[in-house]
């Protein structure tokens, strides 16, 4: 199942490393990642697409615990469709 996450966090050099480590430890594969920083707000905005058979709440609960994370939102989930012949 693919899930799209939007994450807001305080700007820090180690944030992306922590985020990717949590994804790996929870058994999620990162399909795509886009990160932007806003100097005015001193924040980082990350759009993350992950894939796993596990429930997305297992990941979002852990991301919320990362130091500096202010918001985590799950925007969509897609089920992988397997064709049988």
Secondary structure, 3 states (H helix, E strand, C coil): CEEEEEEEEECCCCHHHHHHHHHHHCCCEEEEEEEEEECCCCEEEEEEEEECCCCHHHHHHHHCCCCCEEEEEEEEEECCCCCCC
